[in-house]
Amino acid sequence: MPAEPVRFSDPSPHRLIVLLLDCLLVGFILNLTLQPLVEPDLGWHLRAGLDLIAQGWRLPETDPYSHTMPDWHWIEHAWLTDGLLAVIYRVMDPLSGLGLILFFGGVTALAWWVAASQARVHRTYRLVAMVASLWVALPFLGARTQLVSLLGVAILLWGWGRVQAGQRAWVWGLPPLLLLWANLHGGFTAGLFLSGVLLCLSFMMRIGAGRPTVAASLDEPVLSWDDLRRCALALGIAVAVTFLNPYGWRLYQEIYESLTDRFMIETLREWQPVSFQGWAGKAYGMYLAGLACLMAGWYRRVEPVRWALLLLMLGLSLRHWRNVTLFLIVSLPLVAELLALAVASCVRWVPILKTHAATALLLLTMGTAGALSALGSEHLEHVWLSGKSPDVYLEQTEYPIEAVRWIRSHRQDVGTRLYNDYGYGGFLLWHFPGEKIFIDGRMPAWRIGDRRIFQDYADLNREDAPRLAVLDRYAVDWGLLQRGSALALALEAHHAWERIYADAKVVIVRRKG
């Protein structure tokens, strides 16, 4: 069993200090979960949601937002989440941005708290583990609909823990969870995958625990055959109800094609293997090293299902960046438990820590307060500005809000068929309702015949020689491009194009004549 929290001889003053420490840790969690609205895909999610409401919740059959792939049969796998975002955006006006920030921050915090709550240790250890895990996850946080699926994973694992604890009724929560999840985000397939893995592992442990001596050596509940049959039935029903979505079986087809698209996997960073270079890679490496040290020092439990699940998710996280957050959610309860064991051991080994516990706790609390004051206040100011005045905040980012203002007052001076850089697509859909864009974050796997917009985009943005013929193929007559990019320089120097706007971030070009 996980270690009990350290108890002191005179708990009253310690309890107050611990409560203050917990409040400071919650402050850290708020700083990590509340993020400015800078996610590139937020714009198209919000536009899709607003249009969904305006059209009476009728989903479009083909892509309504691009002039490059208007005949693509778009599967909007996050339609319900997008609709919810649009409702928040409208209801919270004129603080719509703040509403979105609170939504995503709340989903993130809830996902991590539900995951941490599986650890049967004192609240402080869970909060510390959450802070460490969220710090590593920071590059993947913000206004990302994928966070909904992380919450789904956390709830699924929490429910599985209840079933293992003998609360069998919780297994019937799986079908409604997957029904809702399948309409909120395409990541519901991760829930089905994890459910299947847990069932198979539990089945194998049931077989292996047939001998009383083996069963007695396990520190993990062994489900009965009746429990396993009940879990299998619940999973079967869960699979069936996921087809109750606006697209039916086509939702699975879309997800499968995206997950197996070689070109997309080789091109997008989130599909690349983890590299321990850069801030994100080093942070994840430190997390894994710390977890390994804690396990080597204090993990002595025999938990075959947990071991196998951790190893599987670790392998998947190292294979693709996008799976790092899944491993963080799965490993979070173990981290909290190991922290409790480590502290308990340190108190036993170093008696002075027990006799001067109040002093140690006070110093730790003061250090936490100092760190929060130094790191947190400026960040929350950015968050507030992003929510209260998004356009003002965007001036501090890479997004071309200044160019957007110029276009609004000079719309007659630009063309009719736009080229935009990949990272600007969602942003432009948000700020220019009705404008047809060239590409956005929905489109890496889209392909019709010999048309593959992401491949065409890659050809246009070759550093050595941008293939400008692509622009002719799509009849592009103006473009908004990152200043100094190879394509921008090529078009500015081309005799058939002219620059009509420039600032520190972007240039706007158009065809002559």
C-alpha positions, 0 to 999 in steps of 0.5 A: 500500500502507498505510504501514509502521510507523515504525522507529527507529534503536535499536528495543529501548527503543522496543519496550518503550515501544510494548508498554506503550502497546499494553497501555494501549490494550487497557485502554481497549478493555476499558473500552469493550467491557465494559458493565453489564447495562442494555440494555432488551432483554436481559431478554426475550432471556434469558427466551426462552433460559431457557424454550427450554432448559427446553422442550427447545429447542422454540420457541413458535408464538405469543407466550408473554409478553404478554397483549396479543398472545398470538396473534401468531406470534412469529419468534424470529430470535435463538433460538440466541443467546438459547439460548447466553445462557441456557447461560452464565447457568446455567453461570456461576451465581452469577456469571451476570451476569459471564458475560453481560458477558464474552460481549458484551464478547468478541463486541464486542472480537473484531468490532473486532479482526477488522475492524482486522486487515484493515489491514496496519499495526503493531498499535499503529495498529490498537489506536488506531483501535479505541479511537477507533471503539469510543468513537464506538460506545459508545451502541450497545454493551452487552448487545445481540444485534446485536453478533453481526451486527457480528462476522459483518460483520467476519468476512465482510469479512475473508474477502473480503480473503483472497479478494482476496489470492488465497486463493480457498478462503476463498470457501467459508467464506461458506455456513457463516458465513451458515448459523450467522449466520441462526440467531444473529441476523436481521442475517444479511441485512446479510451477504447484502447486503454480499456481493451489493454486493461481488460486483457492485462487483467485477464492474464493476471487472473490466469496467472493468479490461479495458484493461491501462492501467486495470488497472495504475493500480488499487491494488486486486486485480481478481478474475478471471472464474473468481473471480467465478463462484466467488464468485457460486456461494458466495453462491447457496449461502449464500442457500440455506442461510439457509433452514435455520432453524426458520422457513424462509422465514417468517424472511425475511418477518418481517425484510422486514415489520419493515424496511418497517414505516413506523410503526416506522421513524417512531417508533423512534430507531434508525431515524431519520436521524442528528442531529449533536446530543447526545453520540452525534451529535457523537461520530460527526460528529467521527469523520467529520470526522477520517476526512475530514481523514485521507483528504484528507491521505494517501489516494491509493490507487485502490480503486474497490470500497473507495470505493463500499462506504464511500460506500454504508455512509456513506449508510446510516449517515446515513439510520438510526442503527442503521447507524452501527456498520456504517460503523464496522466497514467504515471501521476498517481504513482509519482504521488505515492512514491513521493509519500514513500520518499518523504516518510523514509527521509524522516526515518533516516534523518530524525532531525527532520521530524523534530524540526518539522515545523521549521522545515515545512515553514522554509519549504512554504516560504520558498514556494511562496517566493517562487510563485511570486517570482514566476506567477504574477507576470504570467497571470497578467498575460493570461488576464490580458489575453482573456480581456483584450485578445487583440491587444495581447496578440500584438505581443505574439507572432500572430499578425493582428496588425496585418488583420487590422490593415486588411479590414481597412484595405480589403479592396486592395487585396485579392480574392484567393488567399495564400496563408502560412500554415500557422495562420490558418485558424487565426484568420478563420477566427478574425475573418468570417467568410474568408476562404483560406489556403490551409489550416491545422485540420488539413495535413491528411487531406487528399483527393486524387493527386491533390494533397494540400499539405504536400503542396504547402510543403512544396511551396515552402522549400527552403532551396526553391519554392515551387511557385507553380502551386500558386498558379494551380490554385489561382492564388492572387494574394498572400499573407506570409511570415516576413523573411521566409523563403516563399515571401522573399521569392514572391517579393523578388518575382516580377509578377508579384508586389508587396503591398504591406509589411510589418515586423511579423508578416508581409502581404503580397499580391499579383500585379495586374 
